[in-house]
Amino acid sequence: MPEISLLTRAASCYERAGVPLDAVRCYRAAGNYRPAAQIWENLGAFQEAARDYAAAGAHEVAAWIYAHHVGDIPAARAELAAAEATPGRPGPAAGAATPPTAATRAAQLRRRVIQARCNAAENVAGTETLAILREVMQHLEQGREPLDLARVEERAVQVAEVMNRPDLVALLFAAAVRGGRYQAVERWSAWSLRVLGVPLLLPEPGTDPAMVADAADGRPAGSQAARS
C-alpha cells in the first residue's frame, strides 16, 4: 500500500537523520514492528522492545528480553508459550515420526535456555535448569550442527551468572574450548577479566585437555597433567 511504503521510507529517513523516536513512530504506524523493536533495544528501552518484538511475532526474542532485561517473568513465560504455539512450528507428526530439522533443534535449545533464565529469576526448578545447562555444554563440546550456539552460549553464561555460579560459567566456556568454538578462549578470558578481575591464560583448542580441565576447576594449569 502507498501509505505504508511512505511511512517506511520516512522511518528510514528519520533513522539516517538520527531521530530514532520518530522512526519508531513511522515503523509502528506502518505495522512494521520488528525494526521498531530493534531501535528500542538499541536505545536500551527493553520494555518497549519486548512489546514490539511480540507484536512482530518474534515471541522468542520478546521472551528473552522480558526475562533477562525487564525481569517480567510471567510475560516472558507467556511469550515463550506463544513461541511454542506459533503456527508452522514442527510438532508430533501423525503416523511415521519425522526427525526434527537442525533449525527445529536450534529453536528448542534456545527456548530451553530461556526457560532456564525464567527458572533462575524465580529460584525454582533448579534441577531442570542444571540439566538445561548440561545440555548446552554437551552441544558446545560435541555438536556439529548449526544450532545458533554462539547465542546459546552467551545466554547460558548469563543464566549461570544470575545463579551466582561461576563454576558453571567456567564449565560452559571449557566445553566451548574443547569443542573448538570460534574465539572461545578469548571470551573466557574476557569474562574472567570483567568478573574476577584477572585474565586467564588458557590453552588453545587442540592442546592438552587436562590443562583445560585444570582451568575449569580453578587449578594451576598443568596440575592435572602432572598427577597423571
C-alpha positions in Angstrom: 0.0 0.0 0.0 1.3 3.5 -0.8 0.8 4.9 2.7 2.7 2.0 4.3 5.5 2.5 1.7 5.7 6.2 2.5 5.8 5.5 6.3 8.6 3.0 5.9 10.6 5.4 3.7 10.0 8.2 6.3 11.2 5.9 9.1 14.4 5.1 7.2 15.0 8.8 6.7 14.5 9.5 10.4 16.9 6.7 11.3 19.6 8.2 9.0 19.0 11.6 10.4 19.5 10.3 14.0 15.9 10.8 15.1 15.0 7.3 16.4 11.8 8.0 18.1 10.2 9.5 15.0 11.5 6.4 13.1 9.8 4.2 15.6 6.5 6.1 15.3 6.6 5.6 11.5 7.5 2.0 11.6 4.7 1.3 14.1 2.2 3.2 12.1 3.2 1.1 9.1 2.7 -2.1 11.1 6.4 -2.8 10.8 7.1 -3.7 14.4 10.4 -5.5 14.2 12.6 -2.6 13.1 10.8 -0.5 15.7 11.7 -3.1 18.3 15.4 -3.1 17.2 15.5 0.6 17.7 14.0 0.4 21.2 16.6 -2.4 22.0 19.5 -0.3 20.8 18.2 2.6 23.0 18.0 0.3 26.0 14.2 0.7 26.2 13.7 -3.0 26.8 10.1 -2.9 27.8 9.1 -1.2 24.6 11.4 -3.5 22.6 9.8 -6.6 24.0 6.4 -5.3 23.3 7.2 -4.6 19.7 9.0 -7.8 19.1 5.9 -9.6 20.4 3.8 -7.5 18.1 6.1 -8.6 15.2 5.6 -12.3 16.1 9.2 -12.6 17.4 8.0 -14.2 20.6 11.2 -15.9 21.4 13.2 -12.7 21.3 10.5 -11.0 23.4 10.6 -13.8 25.9 14.4 -13.4 26.5 14.1 -9.6 26.8 11.3 -9.8 29.3 13.2 -12.4 31.3 16.7 -11.0 31.2 16.3 -7.3 30.7 12.9 -6.4 32.1 12.5 -9.0 34.8 8.9 -9.7 34.0 8.9 -13.4 34.2 5.1 -14.0 33.7 5.4 -12.0 30.5 8.5 -14.0 29.5 6.8 -17.3 30.1 3.7 -16.1 28.1 5.9 -15.1 25.2 7.7 -18.5 25.4 4.4 -20.3 25.2 3.4 -18.2 22.2 6.7 -19.1 20.5 5.9 -22.8 21.1 2.4 -22.4 19.7 3.5 -20.4 16.6 1.7 -21.8 13.5 4.0 -23.9 11.4 6.2 -24.9 14.3 7.0 -28.6 13.9 5.1 -30.8 16.2 4.4 -34.5 16.7 3.7 -36.0 13.2 0.8 -38.2 12.6 1.9 -41.7 11.6 5.6 -42.0 10.9 7.8 -39.7 13.0 9.8 -37.1 11.1 13.2 -36.3 12.6 13.4 -32.7 13.6 15.5 -30.4 11.5 18.6 -28.6 12.7 16.6 -25.4 12.8 14.0 -27.0 15.0 16.6 -28.4 17.3 18.2 -24.9 17.5 14.9 -23.3 18.4 14.3 -25.9 21.0 17.7 -25.4 22.6 17.3 -21.6 22.6 13.9 -21.9 24.2 15.1 -24.2 26.9 17.8 -21.7 27.8 15.1 -19.0 28.1 13.2 -21.4 30.3 16.3 -21.8 32.5 16.6 -18.0 32.7 13.0 -17.8 34.0 13.7 -20.5 36.5 16.8 -18.8 37.7 14.9 -15.5 38.2 12.2 -17.2 40.3 14.7 -19.5 42.0 12.7 -22.6 41.0 13.3 -25.8 39.2 17.0 -25.9 39.9 17.4 -29.5 38.8 15.8 -28.6 35.4 18.0 -25.6 35.0 21.1 -27.5 35.7 20.0 -30.2 33.2 19.5 -27.5 30.5 23.0 -26.0 31.1 24.5 -29.5 30.9 22.7 -30.0 27.6 24.2 -26.7 26.4 27.7 -27.9 27.4 27.2 -31.1 25.5 26.3 -29.2 22.3 29.1 -26.8 22.7 31.6 -29.6 23.1 30.3 -32.2 20.7 27.7 -30.6 18.5 28.4 -30.2 14.8 25.1 -28.8 13.6 24.4 -25.1 13.1 22.4 -24.7 16.3 23.0 -21.0 16.9 25.5 -22.0 19.5 27.1 -18.6 19.8 23.8 -17.1 21.1 23.1 -20.1 23.2 26.5 -20.0 24.8 26.1 -16.3 25.6 22.7 -16.7 27.2 23.7 -19.8 29.1 26.6 -17.9 30.6 24.2 -15.2 31.6 21.9 -17.7 33.3 24.8 -19.1 35.2 25.8 -15.6 36.3 22.3 -14.9 37.5 22.5 -18.1 39.5 25.8 -16.8 41.0 27.6 -20.0 39.7 31.0 -19.0 38.3 31.8 -22.8 38.3 29.0 -23.3 35.7 30.3 -20.4 33.7 33.8 -22.0 33.7 32.3 -25.3 32.6 30.4 -23.7 29.8 33.5 -21.9 28.5 35.6 -25.1 28.9 33.0 -27.0 26.8 33.2 -24.3 24.1 37.1 -24.5 24.2 37.1 -28.3 23.9 34.5 -28.1 21.1 36.8 -25.7 19.2 34.2 -22.9 19.2 35.5 -19.7 17.5 37.3 -17.4 19.9 36.0 -19.3 23.0 39.4 -18.8 24.7 39.1 -15.0 24.2 35.6 -14.9 25.5 36.5 -16.9 28.6 39.5 -14.7 29.3 37.4 -11.5 28.8 34.8 -12.9 31.2 37.4 -13.6 33.8 38.9 -10.1 33.5 35.4 -8.5 33.7 34.0 -10.6 36.6 37.1 -11.8 38.5 39.5 -9.0 37.7 42.2 -11.3 36.4 42.8 -12.5 32.8 43.2 -16.3 32.2 46.0 -17.9 30.3 44.2 -20.8 28.6 45.5 -23.4 26.1 44.3 -23.1 22.6 41.8 -25.7 21.4 43.5 -29.0 20.5 46.1 -28.8 23.2 46.3 -31.0 26.4 42.7 -31.5 27.6 44.0 -31.8 31.1 45.1 -28.1 31.0 41.6 -27.0 30.1 40.1 -29.2 32.9 42.5 -27.5 35.3 41.4 -24.1 34.2 37.7 -25.0 34.5 38.3 -26.3 38.1 40.4 -23.3 39.1 43.6 -25.3 39.4 47.0 -24.1 38.1 47.4 -25.1 34.5 49.1 -28.5 34.1 48.4 -29.7 37.7 46.1 -32.5 36.5 48.6 -33.5 33.8 51.4 -33.6 36.4 49.3 -36.0 38.6 48.6 -38.4 35.7 
